[in-house]
């Protein structure tokens, strides 16, 4: 009987003992709950960390945007101030050389070289824009003899002469290619349109498409359509050559002929400011891996940005050359200078 009683009690107490043993070893349900709670807490911590990182990143971006906005605002304020000063000076027909120099330096940086002579003052700049590059010179002439139109070997018909040779031959410091030309029978070259040297009309043409680009007896830029030789004399023209088209007149862009529109080429450009100072630009093109040239529409926008009043396109392409102080600074698209018929030079 006692044995049966013990067995019966053992049977009744077995589940209780098993549960006590299980609780003694650790409640699995409690452990699972704790693990879930820990995982949830960690996820919340990770989320808080991500939110803090996002806040930090947002703050950094906001600071960068604020700094960029301030920089842009400062640039715009400086440009607006220059525009206001120019407008004020232009209203009185007196744009100071210093003001124009400040504008160009703001847009281009400091000149890469300067010349202060008895006949002229020249500041040379490197022009670096998206897709093209070149050189430009701001020129102030002190007398009309500072500017010379040079014909190749001083003759109308010739085999041509390079810009560097013509510039050195005349004792000038700056030289660029000038008017267009035709190749004649036998290989000789002849200037297009009208050419004036030292007040003498060397060639004349009534081609309605060409535009004259020259300088009068005050050293001022004159040009456009000049219908008669008598008008050349009346205007007091001393030097000049012909090409096309006109780009700006009184600060307003002129229409570009359809055959010339949106064509990217090497260019030689000349213009004047309100105070009479000249701006000469040569832009390279067709350079593999380098400058691609510029369209005349892009040139008009850049000239207006520089506050140029009147401007003309001279012969370009493989003719474009910028020679200064004994060196060809630009990169002619042919890899070398070509012999040409006319050159504009500036005496030192």
Secondary structure, 3 states (H helix, E strand, C coil): CHHHHHHHHHHHHHHHHHHHHHHHHCCHHHHHHHHHHHHHHHHHHHHHHHHHHHHHHHHHHHHHHHHHHHHHHHHHHHHHHHHHHHHHHHHCCCCCHHHHHHHHHHHHCCCCEEEECCCEEEEEEEEEECCEEEEEEEEEECCHHHEEEEEHHHCCCECCECHHHHHHHCCEEEEEECCCEEECCCCCEEECCCEEECCEEEECCCCCCCEEEEEECCCCEEEECCCCHHHHHHCCEEEEEEECCEEEECCEECCCCHHHCCCCECEEEEEECCCCCEEEEEECCCCCCCCCCECHHHHHHHHHHCCCCEEEEECCHHHCCEEECCEECCCCCCCCCCCECEEEEEEC
